[in-house]
Each structure stands twice: as structure tokens, then as C-alpha cells.
Amino acid sequence: MHRDPPLPLPSLRHFSIPERRAEVARLVGLAPAELEHALRSGGLDESTADAMVENALGTLALPFGVAPGVRVNGKDYLVPMAIEEPSVIAAASNAAKRARKAGGFVAEIDPSIVVAQIEVHDIADPAGALARIEGAAAELVARANEAIGNLVARGGGARRSSVRDLGGGMIVVHVHVDCLDAMGANLVNTVAEAVGARVAELARGTLGLRILSNYCDERVARVRVRLPVEELASARVSGLDAARGIAQASAFAERDVYRAVTHNKGIMNGVDAVVLATGNDWRAVEAGAHAYAAREGSYRPLATWRLSDDEQALEGQLALPLALGIVGGALRAHPGARLALALLRVTSAAELAAVAAATGLATNLSALRALSTEGIQRGHMALHHRATGGPSERGPRTTNGSGACEPPAAGEAKLPR
């Protein structure tokens, strides 16, 4: 039986890979052999890969690590992360440690609504089409639910429909589907195809595309954190100076699109690493996140930071669409993805979204702290050269007692390259 990891959590960077596996297995109540099996050959054998995609030649592995002690809504998680970039896991771990001392991250997750789109064109009377479709809303929802009876039986299903006039004789109907613990692509595509012909009949036009939208603006994860400024201090920078620097860096991203893109990439460093580790669709998450960043007509940062009026605390908040699943998809085929969920011990897609979003806010915090104080390269390049085997431009690498390269001071981590 899986159990919550005890605190304090160990500093896994001091361990060898076999020691880390044994310790993580002990923390969550898995047999070490389960980790060994799931992570062998990158967590995916060639025969499974051949069944998953066309023209497979083999597999391409990424480093699979964990960020320990990410506290979200009062629960501590060992967060699995799959990523090739040095310092991201260190960033998440360090920021999580600081946040946990202040109570951790607080998350609120919308219901798991994904939209099925049905497009109809060549419509002579768009106003009449809209009126007929609006009048048939209950019928369309019923047709949708007939096509996804298993989801309905579990408490999910189509909740409502809506219609918009796109101009030029084109309309689009949305069927809003609660996908529960699934990401929802196959379910929602089934709905789109099930109601498409009836929508075209009502609109008196030509049926066009029938497919889900990856812009899940009704499935948003919102995370916030409040840290006393002293939690941001290091031997070289006061907590207040660090907090002021982070707030100023946020203001820069809010005013400049060039900076906002890089700011958001740093958030997605953490989010995508969790999404990829758990076998979810990181391309869909990326597309939806960046659309959400531009929802008001200009591209904006997904996370913002403010210094409290009394300058005693730094407050951060993040919002982005996150359509994730803990059932279906690659999870059925990929042992590594199933292991990631076993490590997390999440019981719903909403809980997974909360952890992924909190991890993104954590990597953003560490990156802004590094950027606004000592610069991004100091810590990042030490870990980069460890990965590539090259010398540091700042001289020899320092090592810890096990001979491994010491991570950056205070866990400073790189925002995007």
C-alpha cells in the first residue's frame, strides 16, 4: 500500500541512482523492483513503442527525477519530472522547500470541462441557424451523452451546448463535456462526431470540422503562495532585496512581450516536466497555456508576483488551463507513466493538475530569484557542465561528499535558455 512520504524528506542529490530508487520506493511504499522494472530502458520497451506510434525505430529516453516535498493544499508530494534541462528539478525542489516552510501552495481547480467543436459553413441565414441550435440545446446534450454512456455512468458527460456566429456564413457549436479523470480527447472527439450531422441539419449548412479544442479555458488550475521575505534570503542577498527583485521581474514580464514569453517558458519547464512524466499531452498543455496568456489581446505572464504592502511577504499566483488525465491514453501502455502516478499518489485529474501547476510556480519562483539577484548562469552552468562533462567558466566544479557536483547555492535555477 502506498503511503505519504515522512518528513523531513532526505536530500536525494547526495545519493547514487540505485540509492535514490531504494529511498523513493521506501518513502512511498513501493517495492524497489517496481521502480527498476518501470524505469528500465527509459520506461518503455521497443515492442510497446512500436504499438504506440508508426514507423518506430526505438525509444528516446529523458532523465526522470523527482522533486521532493512539494506541498499543495496541505499534502506533500514526491513530484516526478521528465526533462533534459539541467537545474529545473533543483529549482522546483528549492522553491518547494521555501514554500513548505510557509504552508506550501494553495490550488483551486475548475471542473474537467473540455469543448467539442462542430463547425458549419455555407449558411444563408446565420441568425436563424443560431436560434434553431439554441432551441435544440437539450437535444444536442442528450445525443452527446448517448455516445459516451460509460462516462455518463461514472458521473461525467455533456453539460451544455453553446453556439457562435463566426461571420462569413460560418458558425461553431460547442458541446461542453465533463471528462472527470480523463484528459478527454477521444471522448470529446466522439461527441463532436455524434452530434455533427444534427448540428448541420439545424444550421442548414455544410458540415465542417468536428474535433475537440485544446483551449480548455473552463479547466483552469489556479495556484497561489505567500512567503515571508526572510524565506528568500541567502548568504549574499537579503530576503527583502530578493523579494523586491522578484516583484520587479514580474512587472517587467507584465509590460514586455519578449520577457513574458521567456517568463512563461520557465513556468512550463516545471509544468511540462510533470505532464510528460505522467504520460499526458504536453503539446496540448503548451498550446492551451499560451492561448490563455494572450486571452486579453496581448501576450501576458501566466504567473505574477507582488510584494505585500508592509513588505513582509512575497505573494505569487499562477493560472493556466490544464487538461490532464490519470486514466486512459499513454498510461495504459507506458510503465514509466504509471510509476509516476504511483509516486504522486494522486486520486483525481484535478489533484494532478494542482501539483503540476504548483511545480510550474515553483520553477518560476526559483528562476526569478536567481535572475533578479545573482544572475541565471552561476548555478545553471555548474549543473550544465556536470551534464556535458565540460569545465565551468567560473573555475573547477565544487563537489559534495559523494563526489557529485554541488547544485547552485540556494538552489538557484535556470529559466529558459
Sequence and secondary structure as in RCSB ss.txt:
>XXXX:A:sequence
MHRDPPLPLPSLRHFSIPERRAEVARLVGLAPAELEHALRSGGLDESTADAMVENALGTLALPFGVAPGVRVNGK
DYLVPMAIEEPSVIAAASNAAKRARKAGGFVAEIDPSIVVAQIEVHDIADPAGALARIEGAAAELVARANEAIGN
LVARGGGARRSSVRDLGGGMIVVHVHVDCLDAMGANLVNTVAEAVGARVAELARGTLGLRILSNYCDERVARVRV
RLPVEELASARVSGLDAARGIAQASAFAERDVYRAVTHNKGIMNGVDAVVLATGNDWRAVEAGAHAYAAREGSYR
PLATWRLSDDEQALEGQLALPLALGIVGGALRAHPGARLALALLRVTSAAELAAVAAATGLATNLSALRALSTEG
IQRGHMALHHRATGGPSERGPRTTNGSGACEPPAAGEAKLPR
>XXXX:A:secstr
      SS   GGGS HHHHHHHHHHHHT  HHHHHHHHGGGG  HHHHHHHSTT        EEEEEEEEETTE
EEEEEEE SSTTHHHHHHHHHHHHHHTT BEEEE   EEEEEEEEE  S HHHHHHHHHHTHHHHHHHHHHHTHH
HHHTT EEEEEEEEEEETTEEEEEEEEE TTB  HHHHHHHHHHHHHHHHHHHTSEEEEEEE S  TTSEEEEEE
EEEGGGG  SSS HHHHHHHHHHHHHHHHH HHHHHHHHHHHHHHHHHHHHHTT  HHHHHHHHHHHHTTTSS  
 SEEEEE TTSSEEEEEEEEE    SBSGGGGT HHHHHHHHHHT  SHHHHHHHHHHHHHHHHHHHHHHHHHT 
SHHHHHHHHHHHH   BTTBS  B TTS B   GGG      
